[in-house]
Amino acid sequence: MSSQKTNILLIGATGYLGGSILLKALTLPDVSITAFVRNADKAKTLRELNLQTTVSVGWAQKLVGRFKKSRRSSDAGVKVVVGSPSTDKDTLDKLVDQADIIVDASDADDMAGAKNIIESASKSSKRPHVIHVSGLAIAVDNAGGQLTKLPAWDDTDIPRLRAIPYEALHNNVDQEYLKADEQGHLYSYLLVPGAAFGQPSGTLVDAGLHTATEFFPTLVVGAVKTAGGAAAAVGEGLNEFAVVHIDDVADLGLILIKKIISDKGLSHGWDGYYFAVNGAVSLKDMVLAAAKGLNKVQDTQYRPLTDDEISKAFPYPIVAQIAGSNTRAKPTRAKALGWSPKKGPSEYLEAVTLLASKSQA
């Protein structure tokens, strides 16, 4: 990028993925990070942590009189601003105008926030790069617990991605960013994780700011509890979900940021889908793992949830449909960047068992 110091605006900095990306971004040299945080109490705690970014020697030499080798620059601290992209438009306008890179890791379905970010970008003095965190729920097929015969989704298969209905979960927001890219308001990059798992660790966790929100593992454990501890789920449970560890997703996010900073022509817009997945796990294996954690024994018997159990286990019909769907995927474009995820299906099942076991405490 043209500027010597890259300004990064991180929205959702205390969230499950946003917090993980924040901690990794602190290792980048010559960046200035602004965290846009909704919760005032969390913002206060984050500010008090006084998180520092790295300053390279070249940049440090320019900070005459303000930098010593034994300490980091006072300019290198994370700036914390209270607000929401969906409600605090004036503040957002100022932050976006200052930003080179925006990481929107707050809410994949926040249409109001996305439109405000896009409008702010359209008025900015520069064309910002926006990494928007979506999710593979864009590809759910409502298979009712059956394994799909269709090939796995691929983040380089643009014709197939273009055919996803606008109203598909998350996709309406994704489409707004894609349209804004086509119109020249911003450069869009869609970071699309599968079913994320794993317990984050580090400074934010220690401060009580960063906690795991393992949505699908929690959903599976809840279904098994509804069934009285039986390994039960939607239909035959043969459908498969692409999975990924939260640290691996954050690693891909960091790679995207680095590539943008290096100005090496990272593909964007319709060519800017980046799937964060590492293998797939069947719904049946998930509930067997959850039942093991709840019952402390390996249960090899599986049964479908009854209609009554489904209505109790899943608060909305759409959630039951997601549970019975397939989201198998290949991260072709992501891996071409050098992304190398470390944890996959076996670790995912271990995490489900552990989550179920802890839920009994």
N, C-alpha and C positions, 0 to 999 in steps of 0.2 A: 504494500500500500504506500501511498505517497508520503504520508506523515511519518515522522520519526517515532511518534508514540501513538499507539492504537487505542482508541476509546471504545470500550465494550460496555454496553448496557445490558444487564442481566435481569430479566423479569421472571420472578419466581425463584429467587435466590435461596430461599429456605425450604423449597419443596424437595420431594424425593429425588428427582433428577437434577433440578436446578442447583440444589446444594452440592451435589456431587460434581457438577460442572464447575461451580464456583471454586471449590478447593483445588481442582486441577488447573484452572485458569490462573491461579495465584503463582504457578511455576513459570508462566510465560514472561519473558523479558520485555521491558518497554511497553507495558500496557497500563491503561488506567481503567479501573472497573467501577461502575456505578451499579449498585443493587437497588432495584425498585421493588419495595416490599409493602404489601397491603397492611399487615398487622403492625400497629405502632409499637406494641410491646416487643415484638420480635425484632423490629427495626432498631429499637433502643439497645437490645442485647447484642445484636450484630455489630452495631456501631461501637459498643464498649469492647468488643473483642479486638478491635483495631487490627484487622487482618491486613497483611502487607503483601504487595506483589514484588516480583523480582526486578531489579534494575541492572541492566547490562553495563559493562565497563565503559563502552562507548557513550552511552547515554549519561552515565554517572559523571564522566569527565566534563560534560556540558553543564552540570549542576554545580557550577563553581560556588564555593562557599556554603553549599547546602548539603554536601554529601561527604561522608567519611567512609573509608574502606570497612570499618568495623560495624557500620550500621546501615540500614536501608534508608532511602530517601523519604522525607516526610510527605513528598508528593505521591508516594507509592501505596498509600493506604486505600482500602476500599471505601468509596463514598456510599453512604446509605441514604436513600430518599424514601419517605413514606408516601404511598399512593397506589392506585390501581389504574391500569391502562384503560379500563372500561368506564371509569368515572372521573379521573383527574386529567382532563385533556390539556389544560394549560401547562401543567407540569410535564406531561408527556411530550408536548411540542418542544419544550426546551431541551429535554433529555435526548430526544431523537435527533434534534438538530446538531447536537454535540457528538453523537455516536457514529463510529465507523462500522461497528458490528453490533447487532441486536440479537440477543438470544431470548426467544420467547418460549420459556419453559413453564409458564404459569398454568394454563388451562387450554387443552386442545380444542375445547368447544366454546371458548369465549369469543363469540362473534363480534360483540361490541368492542372488546379490547383489540381484536385483530383489525377491525375497520379503523379504529382510532390510530393504531400504529401506522397503518397504511396511509391515512390522511396526513399524519405528521411527517411521514417520509416524503410524501409528495410535495410538501412545503419546505423540506430541508434544503440547506445550501449544498448538500452532496447526496449522492445516491447510496444509501446505506445497504449493508449486507444483513439480511435477516434469516437467522436459523430458527425455524418454527418446529417445535416438537409436536408431532402428530401421534399416530399409533396404528397398528395393523388391524384395528377394528374397522378400518376403511374397507377391508377385504372379507369381512365375515359373510358366510353364505347360508346361514340358517339351515344347516344340514340335519338338524334333529338328532345329532349323535352319530351320524354316519360319516365314514371316511370319503372324502371327495375323490372323484376320478380325474379331476382337472389337474394340470401341472401346478407346481408351486409358483407363487407370485415371484417376480424378479424385478429388482429396482431399476433395471435397464429396459424393461418391456414397456415402452411408453404407450404404444397403442392400447394395450390392456389397461394401463393405469388411466388413460384418458376416458376409457369406457366405464369407469366406476361412477355410479349414479351420484349426482350432486348431493342428494339427501342422505347418502351413506354416512354413518357415524364419523365424525371429525372432518369428512371430506368437504363440507360446505366452507369451513374455515380455510382448509388447504387451498381450495379453489380461489378464494379471495387473494391469497398471497401469490398464487400462480398468475392470476389476472394482473395484479399490480406489477409483477415482474415483466409481463408482456408489454405493459404500458410504460415501462421505464421508470417507475417510481422507486423501485428497490431491486436488489438481487435476492431471490428467495432460494432457500435450501430447506428441504423437508426431511427432518430427522425422524424416522419412523421405527420405533422399537416394537418388538413383539411383547409377549407377556413378561413383564419385568419382575425380577426377584432379587433377594439379597438384602442384607442388613448393612446400611452405610456406617461408616466410622469416621472418626476424626474430630476436629475442633468444634464443628457445628453440632455434632451429636453430643459431645461432652457438655455443650452449653444448653442442651435441651431444645435446640432450634431445628434439628434435622432428624426426622424419624422415617422409618420404612412405611410405605403405603403399598404393600404388595397386593394389588387389587385382585388379580385372578386367584393366587393361592388362598387369599382370605375368603373369596367366594366359594372355592372348592371345599375348604374346611367347614364353612357354614352349611353347605349342602349336606355334607356327611353328618354333621351334628343334627340337622333337621331329620335325617333318616335314622336317628338313634344310634349313630356310630357305625352304621352299615356303609359299605363301599357302594354308594349309589349316586347316580348322576342322570343326565339327560339321555334318553334313548339307550342305545348300546354303548355309548361312550367311546366310539371308535374314532371320532373326529380328533384332529391334531392341531395343536397350537404351537406356533413358533415361539421360542423362549429366549431370554437374554438376561444376563446379570447386570445389575444397575451400574457396576463399575465399568463394564464393557461398553455400555451405552455412553457413559460419560467420556470414556476414551475416544469414542467416535466423534462426540461433540467437540472434544479438544482438537482432534485431527482436522475437523472442518475449520475451526477457528485458525489453526496454524496455516492451513492451506490458503485461507483468505488473506491472512497477513502477508504471506510470502508472495502473493499476487501471481500465482502460477496458473491462473485461468481455471479455477474450480468450476465445474459445470453447475448451472443454476436453472431456475425455472422448471420446465417439464423434464429437463435432463438433470434436475437437481434433487431427485428422490434418493435417499440413503437409508436402506433398511438396516436396522440393528437387530439381527437375529443370529442364533447359533444352535440350529437343530430344532426339533419339534418333539412334543410330548402328547400322548393321547389323553383324553379326558378320563378314560378308565384307569390308566396308570396313576393319574393325579389323585383320584379319589381312593385308590388302593393305598397310596402313600399317606394320605390324610387319615384314613382309617387306622393305619399302623400307628401313627402318632397319637391318635385318640385312645386306642385300645391297648397299646403297648405290645401288640402281637401282629404278626403278618397275616392279613386276611386275604385269601385268594378268591373269595366269592364276591361277585358283582351283581347288582340288580339295577334296573331302571327306577328312577324316582316316580312315585305316583303323581297324578295330576295335582292332588292336594299338597303333596310335599313340594312340588315345583313352585306352586303359588306361595308357599311359606318360605322356601329357601331363597327365592329371587324376588326382590321387591317390585320389579317392573318386568313385564313380558319381554321387553327388548333385552334384558339381562339374561333371561333364560335362553333366548335365541342366540345370544353371543356364546353362552356356555356350550351350546350344542353345535357350534360352527367350526369351520376349519380356517386356519390362517397360516398355512405352511408357506415359507418364503425363502428366497435366496438373496444374500447381500452382495450381489456381483459388483455393483458400483462401489459400495462401501469397502469391500476387500481390495478393490483395485487401488484404493488410496493407501493401502498398507495396514488397514484395520485388521487386527488379529485377536478375536474374542477368546477368552480363556476358559469360561465356564458355560456349560450347556445342560442337556437333559438330565444327566445323572445328578448334578448339583441342584438342579431345579427340584427334582423329586425329594432329595434330602432336605431342601428348604421347606417344602410342603409338610413333610413329616415333622420337622422341628417346629414349624409354626403351629401345627395341630397339637403337638405335645405341650407347647407353652400355653396354649389356650385353655388347657385343663388346670393350670396353676391358679 
